[in-house]
Every structure is written in structure tokens, then in C-alpha cells.
């Protein structure tokens, strides 16, 4: 007899297989660079500076002693905010947002190092990347949690407001029937017992439908009284 195969564990490779993770990372990285390139191109056109790939991949462009350096810093922060939207669309799970956000910035570090042929030595660039990663992570987690809580309705507000009038009229018209049904079920539950409970049930049953189950008990008590006299 062949051995049984164990079912895959929930939350493991079945939810996010490796190829799917790699595909999402590539899509996020591409969207991040396209957004940053478009914003940097718009900034250079407005500022009157020629555009080059050094503004995107070189860490020497981010400087604190020039105006274009500060503008690039603001552009990268804005790109991180827009990147949170792509995290919401592609990842959609708040607990996975930090992994994808940090991976995105790590890949950007590798691309910058390969393009500049040196590890970034500018502390302003490192501070900018840390602030960008933190901002993208915070905004992505907040957006995913807000989206996850959308289908939940607290207190049934929508149903109560739309059927308030009909519910009030139904309650006013069917209140007597509901109360009568509860009394009948209560008397029936008492009649299934023995002794005094059964006698009480018999009284309720006799009043409602003429049952004589409880009357026998009271006749026996009267017979005992007559025998004593």
C-alpha cells in the first residue's frame, strides 16, 4: 500500500510560491523605478537641468549643498508614498509589507552600487533610504489594514436604517403572536415534567387547548381528601 501524502501546511509555499514572490518583487521594482524616473524627469524639466541616469542610480546626486540634491530627496520620498499603492495592489497583506518594502530598497542598493562601481558613502543617501523604507512600510501596512477592515460592518447599521420603518410596523403587528407563542412553548415545556411541574403544565394546557393531563393530578389530591374525611 503506497504511503499517504501529507497535505500542504496552510500559510506556507501554497499561498506564495517562490516564482510568484520573484514576479511580485520584479513588478514592484519596475513600478518603483518608473515612478521615480517620471518624477525626476518632471523635476529636471521644471528646474531646467538636463536629465541623466545619474540622478536615478548614482548616490552622488543626493547632496545637501545643492538645490537639485534636496529636490531629489523629496522625489524619492514621494516615490515611496506612491510605491505603497503598488504594495497594496500586488501584495495586499499587511504582514508581508515590511518584507517587500525592505527587499525593494535592498535591490535599489545593489543597483546603485553596481552603477556607481562603489558602495554608497554618503550619509545623506543612507538616511534618505532609511526614511523612504520606513515611510513605505508604514503607509503600506496602514493601507492594507484599512482594506482588510472594509467588509466588516459593526452593529448592522446598514440593515437597521434601511428596514427601520418596516421592522417597527412588523414588531407592532406581530408582537401579540410572538408573546402568545412564547407562552405556549413555556407551558408545553412545563407539562413534560412530573409532579407539580406537570400539574402547572396541565393548567396551562387546559386553558389553551383543553388538555386533561394536569387535571388527573388534582383529582387524585381530591380523592385523598375525601378518603381522609
DADA-V135902 format. One record per pair of residues at least 12 apart in sequence whose ideal C-beta (glycine too) atoms are under 10 Angstrom apart, sorted by the first residue. I is the first residue (numbers start at 1). J is the second residue. D is the distance in whole Angstrom. If there is no record, write none. Layout:
BEGIN
I | J | D
I | J | D
END
This chain:
BEGIN
15 | 93 | 9
15 | 96 | 10
16 | 91 | 9
16 | 93 | 9
16 | 96 | 8
21 | 91 | 10
21 | 96 | 9
21 | 99 | 9
21 | 100 | 9
21 | 103 | 9
23 | 90 | 9
24 | 86 | 10
24 | 87 | 9
24 | 90 | 5
24 | 91 | 7
24 | 96 | 9
24 | 100 | 7
24 | 103 | 10
25 | 90 | 9
25 | 99 | 10
25 | 100 | 7
25 | 103 | 6
25 | 104 | 7
25 | 107 | 7
26 | 107 | 9
27 | 86 | 8
27 | 89 | 10
27 | 90 | 6
28 | 83 | 7
28 | 86 | 6
28 | 87 | 7
28 | 89 | 10
28 | 90 | 6
28 | 91 | 8
28 | 100 | 6
28 | 101 | 9
28 | 103 | 8
28 | 104 | 6
28 | 107 | 9
29 | 83 | 10
29 | 86 | 10
29 | 100 | 10
29 | 103 | 9
29 | 104 | 6
29 | 107 | 6
29 | 108 | 8
29 | 111 | 9
30 | 86 | 10
31 | 79 | 10
31 | 82 | 8
31 | 83 | 7
31 | 85 | 9
31 | 86 | 5
31 | 87 | 10
31 | 89 | 9
31 | 90 | 8
31 | 104 | 10
32 | 76 | 10
32 | 79 | 6
32 | 80 | 8
32 | 82 | 8
32 | 83 | 5
32 | 86 | 7
32 | 87 | 10
32 | 104 | 6
32 | 105 | 9
32 | 107 | 9
32 | 108 | 8
32 | 132 | 10
32 | 136 | 9
33 | 56 | 7
33 | 57 | 9
33 | 79 | 9
33 | 104 | 10
33 | 107 | 10
33 | 108 | 8
33 | 111 | 8
34 | 79 | 10
35 | 75 | 9
35 | 78 | 8
35 | 79 | 5
35 | 80 | 9
35 | 81 | 10
35 | 82 | 5
35 | 83 | 7
35 | 85 | 9
35 | 86 | 8
36 | 55 | 9
36 | 56 | 6
36 | 57 | 10
36 | 72 | 9
36 | 75 | 7
36 | 76 | 7
36 | 78 | 9
36 | 79 | 4
36 | 80 | 9
36 | 82 | 9
36 | 83 | 9
36 | 108 | 9
37 | 51 | 9
37 | 53 | 9
37 | 55 | 9
37 | 56 | 6
37 | 57 | 10
37 | 75 | 10
37 | 79 | 9
38 | 75 | 10
38 | 79 | 9
38 | 82 | 10
39 | 71 | 10
39 | 72 | 9
39 | 74 | 9
39 | 75 | 5
39 | 76 | 9
39 | 78 | 6
39 | 79 | 6
39 | 82 | 8
40 | 52 | 10
40 | 53 | 10
40 | 55 | 5
40 | 56 | 6
40 | 61 | 9
40 | 68 | 10
40 | 71 | 9
40 | 72 | 7
40 | 75 | 6
40 | 76 | 9
40 | 79 | 9
41 | 55 | 9
41 | 56 | 9
41 | 75 | 10
42 | 75 | 9
43 | 55 | 9
43 | 68 | 8
43 | 71 | 5
43 | 72 | 8
43 | 74 | 9
43 | 75 | 6
43 | 78 | 10
44 | 68 | 8
44 | 71 | 9
44 | 72 | 10
44 | 75 | 10
46 | 71 | 9
47 | 67 | 8
47 | 68 | 7
47 | 71 | 7
49 | 67 | 9
49 | 68 | 6
49 | 71 | 9
53 | 115 | 8
54 | 115 | 8
54 | 116 | 9
55 | 68 | 8
55 | 69 | 10
55 | 71 | 10
55 | 72 | 6
55 | 75 | 9
56 | 72 | 9
56 | 75 | 10
56 | 76 | 10
56 | 108 | 10
56 | 111 | 9
56 | 112 | 9
56 | 115 | 9
57 | 108 | 9
57 | 111 | 6
57 | 112 | 6
57 | 113 | 10
57 | 114 | 8
57 | 115 | 4
57 | 116 | 7
58 | 112 | 7
58 | 115 | 6
58 | 116 | 5
58 | 120 | 9
58 | 125 | 10
59 | 109 | 9
59 | 112 | 5
59 | 113 | 8
59 | 115 | 9
59 | 116 | 6
59 | 118 | 8
59 | 119 | 9
59 | 120 | 4
59 | 121 | 8
59 | 122 | 5
59 | 124 | 9
59 | 125 | 4
59 | 126 | 9
59 | 128 | 9
59 | 129 | 9
60 | 112 | 10
60 | 116 | 7
60 | 118 | 9
60 | 120 | 9
60 | 121 | 9
60 | 122 | 7
60 | 125 | 9
61 | 73 | 10
61 | 116 | 10
61 | 122 | 9
61 | 125 | 9
62 | 75 | 10
62 | 76 | 8
62 | 112 | 10
62 | 120 | 9
62 | 122 | 6
62 | 124 | 6
62 | 125 | 5
62 | 126 | 10
62 | 127 | 9
62 | 128 | 6
62 | 129 | 9
63 | 122 | 7
63 | 124 | 7
63 | 125 | 9
64 | 122 | 9
64 | 123 | 9
64 | 124 | 5
65 | 124 | 10
69 | 122 | 10
69 | 124 | 8
69 | 125 | 10
70 | 124 | 10
72 | 125 | 10
72 | 128 | 9
73 | 124 | 8
73 | 125 | 9
73 | 127 | 9
73 | 128 | 5
73 | 131 | 9
73 | 132 | 9
74 | 128 | 10
76 | 108 | 9
76 | 125 | 9
76 | 128 | 6
76 | 129 | 8
76 | 131 | 9
76 | 132 | 6
76 | 135 | 10
77 | 128 | 8
77 | 131 | 7
77 | 132 | 6
77 | 135 | 6
77 | 136 | 9
78 | 132 | 10
78 | 135 | 10
79 | 132 | 8
79 | 136 | 9
80 | 101 | 8
80 | 104 | 9
80 | 105 | 9
80 | 128 | 10
80 | 129 | 10
80 | 131 | 8
80 | 132 | 4
80 | 133 | 8
80 | 134 | 9
80 | 135 | 5
80 | 136 | 4
80 | 137 | 9
80 | 138 | 10
80 | 139 | 8
80 | 140 | 9
81 | 132 | 9
81 | 135 | 7
81 | 136 | 7
81 | 139 | 6
81 | 140 | 10
82 | 136 | 9
82 | 139 | 10
83 | 100 | 10
83 | 101 | 8
83 | 104 | 7
83 | 105 | 10
83 | 132 | 9
83 | 135 | 9
83 | 136 | 5
83 | 139 | 9
83 | 140 | 8
84 | 97 | 8
84 | 101 | 8
84 | 135 | 8
84 | 136 | 5
84 | 137 | 8
84 | 138 | 8
84 | 139 | 4
84 | 140 | 4
84 | 141 | 9
84 | 142 | 8
84 | 143 | 6
84 | 144 | 9
85 | 139 | 9
85 | 140 | 9
85 | 143 | 7
86 | 100 | 9
86 | 104 | 9
86 | 136 | 10
86 | 140 | 9
87 | 100 | 6
87 | 101 | 7
87 | 104 | 9
87 | 136 | 7
87 | 137 | 9
87 | 139 | 8
87 | 140 | 4
87 | 141 | 9
87 | 143 | 8
87 | 144 | 8
88 | 139 | 9
88 | 140 | 6
88 | 141 | 10
88 | 142 | 10
88 | 143 | 5
88 | 144 | 6
88 | 146 | 9
88 | 147 | 7
89 | 143 | 10
91 | 140 | 7
91 | 144 | 7
92 | 143 | 9
92 | 144 | 6
92 | 147 | 7
92 | 148 | 8
93 | 140 | 10
93 | 141 | 10
93 | 144 | 6
93 | 145 | 10
93 | 147 | 10
93 | 148 | 8
94 | 140 | 8
94 | 141 | 5
94 | 142 | 8
94 | 143 | 9
94 | 144 | 4
94 | 145 | 5
94 | 146 | 9
94 | 147 | 9
94 | 148 | 7
95 | 141 | 8
95 | 144 | 9
95 | 145 | 10
96 | 140 | 9
96 | 141 | 10
96 | 144 | 9
97 | 136 | 8
97 | 137 | 6
97 | 138 | 9
97 | 139 | 9
97 | 140 | 4
97 | 141 | 5
97 | 142 | 9
97 | 143 | 9
97 | 144 | 6
97 | 145 | 10
98 | 133 | 9
98 | 134 | 10
98 | 136 | 9
98 | 137 | 5
98 | 138 | 10
98 | 140 | 8
98 | 141 | 8
99 | 137 | 10
100 | 136 | 9
100 | 137 | 9
100 | 140 | 8
101 | 132 | 9
101 | 133 | 6
101 | 134 | 9
101 | 135 | 9
101 | 136 | 5
101 | 137 | 5
101 | 138 | 9
101 | 139 | 9
101 | 140 | 6
101 | 141 | 9
102 | 133 | 6
102 | 136 | 9
102 | 137 | 8
104 | 132 | 9
104 | 133 | 8
104 | 136 | 8
105 | 129 | 6
105 | 130 | 9
105 | 132 | 7
105 | 133 | 5
105 | 134 | 10
105 | 136 | 8
105 | 137 | 10
106 | 129 | 10
106 | 133 | 9
108 | 129 | 7
108 | 132 | 9
108 | 133 | 10
109 | 125 | 10
109 | 126 | 9
109 | 129 | 7
112 | 125 | 8
112 | 129 | 9
180 | 208 | 9
183 | 204 | 8
183 | 207 | 10
183 | 208 | 8
184 | 204 | 8
184 | 205 | 9
184 | 208 | 6
184 | 209 | 9
186 | 201 | 9
186 | 204 | 8
187 | 200 | 8
187 | 201 | 6
187 | 202 | 9
187 | 203 | 8
187 | 204 | 3
187 | 205 | 6
187 | 206 | 10
187 | 207 | 8
187 | 208 | 7
187 | 209 | 10
187 | 211 | 9
188 | 201 | 7
188 | 204 | 8
188 | 205 | 8
188 | 208 | 9
188 | 211 | 10
189 | 201 | 8
189 | 204 | 10
190 | 202 | 9
190 | 203 | 9
190 | 204 | 7
190 | 205 | 9
190 | 214 | 9
191 | 203 | 9
191 | 204 | 7
191 | 205 | 6
191 | 211 | 7
191 | 213 | 6
191 | 214 | 7
192 | 213 | 10
194 | 217 | 10
195 | 217 | 8
196 | 214 | 10
196 | 217 | 8
197 | 214 | 10
198 | 213 | 7
198 | 214 | 6
198 | 216 | 9
198 | 217 | 6
199 | 213 | 9
199 | 214 | 5
199 | 215 | 9
199 | 216 | 9
199 | 217 | 5
199 | 218 | 7
199 | 221 | 9
200 | 214 | 7
200 | 217 | 10
201 | 213 | 7
201 | 214 | 6
201 | 217 | 10
202 | 214 | 1
202 | 215 | 6
202 | 216 | 8
202 | 217 | 7
202 | 218 | 8
203 | 215 | 9
203 | 217 | 10
203 | 218 | 9
END
